[in-house]
Amino acid sequence: MNASVVTAFEHGTLRVGEPTEASLTSAEADRLFAISASKPGFCSPGHRSVRFAQHAGLLNMGGRVLEVLPKAGEHVDAARSRGTFLRLLHLADGLPPFSQGGVGHSLKRQTLLGVFVSAFVDALMQLVRAGLLRRYRSDVDDLRVLRGRLLITRQVARQGMRPDVLACRYDELTVDNAWNQVLRAALHLSRPWLDDIADQRRWLELGAAFDEVTLRRDSVDVLQSLVPDRQVKHYAAAMRWAALILKLLSPNVRAGNSDAPELLFDMNRLFEATVARQLTRECASRGRKVCAQDTGLHLAHLDGAEEVPIFRLRPDLVVRDGAQVLAVADTKWTRIQIDARGRLIPDESHVYQMNAYASVYPCSDFYLVYPWHEGLAGASNTSFVMRGFRNTQTRLHVVCVDVGEDGLPARSGCWRF
């Protein structure tokens, strides 16, 4: 691979000094701090170092790309962290589908950008085998044989009385259209970031297939102007991968003419979205509905003015069966600990938050959901009794789901609805 990727971990640090695989230059650090201004919680400065917080993903540092990986387990392992991150993105529908159908071991061994490029190459190979989209394009040219319509004004102005050259306007069916131009631009930008030798070989095949397509420098603008129709329905996956690559690597982005060159995800929000999508799939078969970021209720109202509610509540997940509330849950992307007896002990602020929900939502089961890690092996199922709606007793259950497995199975605690 000709280009360089720097790997960091969530809540980890990188030194600032010489540009190595484990350190940043001062210019690269300044770029990260500029991004952090628009994404609070991404990183913070230290003594000749940069400390990362709750975001993971990719960032273009102007020559090198930084990948920040989530840290969910006891031990730091790049391949495993990439697999976890890709799984969460895939389950939350934050990525186009992989042609392999899932996050395999071969994908985990590549860098994140390498995974995106590899998936993009897969999608392009499928398009080329099926045949690239061809559309009519209107051209004007001076030809030896009449083609299409003769342009009298152009003929008189440019060719005079020459009968051997005819000014023509004609329609030509060609692969050189806006859709393929966007794909070729992404393909061109992806070449330095190919991790796999097989992908490099396939890139050469694709380069030949797109040889007649114009290489556009304004591909980001072209992409934003495209309007999908039935003819390009099969282009959906490839275009989504192309959009990710162009957003990160496009020269327009580096020049400051478009969005910031990053693909960063707040891990708290990503974990919430993943759990919400998984619960939605499991509840749909039973006719139950999962509502994310529910905003229907408030904690209090003004004294003497019950029609003026204040302190709006926004639990991450509310599970309903018709009008009945079955459960309320909050997801927390943080490492929960166990006490000497093996009981799961949530942060006090998390429990206070759930107690506020329990005082308003008419249900008996509330959940705090955390990512499971190896340090929780042997932990006992843990629930707490709280005073809930209209002084009824409610239970707060602690559930730890395994983000290292498809389906996010609960390793500690369980769902009771």
BELHUHU-V490831 format. One record per helix or strand. SS is the DSSP state (H for helix, E for strand). FROM is the first residue (numbers start at 1). LEN is the number of residues. If there is no record, write none. Layout:
[[SS:FROM:LEN] [SS:FROM:LEN]]
//
This chain:
[[E:4:6] [E:13:4] [E:23:2] [H:26:13] [E:43:4] [E:49:4] [E:55:6] [E:64:6] [H:78:14] [H:105:4] [H:112:19] [E:135:9] [E:149:2] [H:152:8] [E:166:9] [H:178:16] [H:197:13] [H:219:7] [H:230:20] [H:251:4] [E:262:5] [H:267:18] [E:289:4] [E:298:5] [E:305:8] [E:317:5] [E:324:9] [E:337:2] [E:343:3] [H:348:11] [E:365:7] [H:374:3] [E:380:1] [E:382:6] [H:389:3] [E:393:9] [E:410:3]]
//
